[in-house]
Amino acid sequence: GQQVMQIPQYQHVQEGEDFTTYCNSSTTLSNIQWYKQRPGGHPVFLIQLVKSGEVKKQKRLTFQFGEAKKNSSLHITATQTTDVGTYFCAGGSGGYNKLIFGAGTRLAVHP
Amino acid sequence: GAVVSQHPSWVICKSGTSVKIECRSLDFQATTMFWYRQFPKKSLMLMATSNEGSKATYEQGVEKDKFLINHASLTLSTLTVTSAHPEDSSFYICSARMPKGGELEAFFGQGTRLTVV
């Protein structure tokens, strides 16, 4: 079945350093979504990428969707302590179909 | 505000009993809802897709007789963990997808932490 791999599993950074998490799907995706989950909370939608090679930015966050629509990345510039949490990518096959989540990357930011 | 409401947020039950978890879509109709299970510090594992008015679609390895799903209306899906055992203790989360801002965003319930003793 469809699998979505995500690395790294953990990342510890000093405040102000950059951070990147990568996702790779075993199949071509219709879209990929990114979520953030704070400890004890539920996943919160960040963004959806649909087009091949698409790049979207949200303030210090940059999201990319690969040309083959099988991989994606999330890059955070100059991390802040508020960025702490687990970031999940989720691959979709379109429409209201199910999302398959990556394993998540847990980000710790040391002040 | 929340668009998907899940109840209860936590529950403790005895082994052998059944527990029902409710997932409601607020202000929109959800013909499809999804049930996930999440172990501590792990990812969300899709258990099943709940379809309004028809049988749920279970992922491989998920016991449908163990995890009963009912989607009786366009705003309510329920997950019943039957004859619960300690290994069923986990964080269960439901979600529904809703068009928002040109994207099909998944909204999650608050989650239910189940502890079976």
Interface residues (C-beta under 8 A of the other chain):
Chain A: G1 Q6 N31 Q33 Y35 H42 P43 V44 F45 Q48 T86 F88 A90 G92 G95 Y96 K98 L99 I100 F101 G102 A103 G104 R106
Chain B: T31 T32 F34 Y36 K41 K42 S43 L44 M45 L46 T49 Q60 I93 S95 R97 E103 L104 E105 A106 F107 F108 G109 Q110 G111
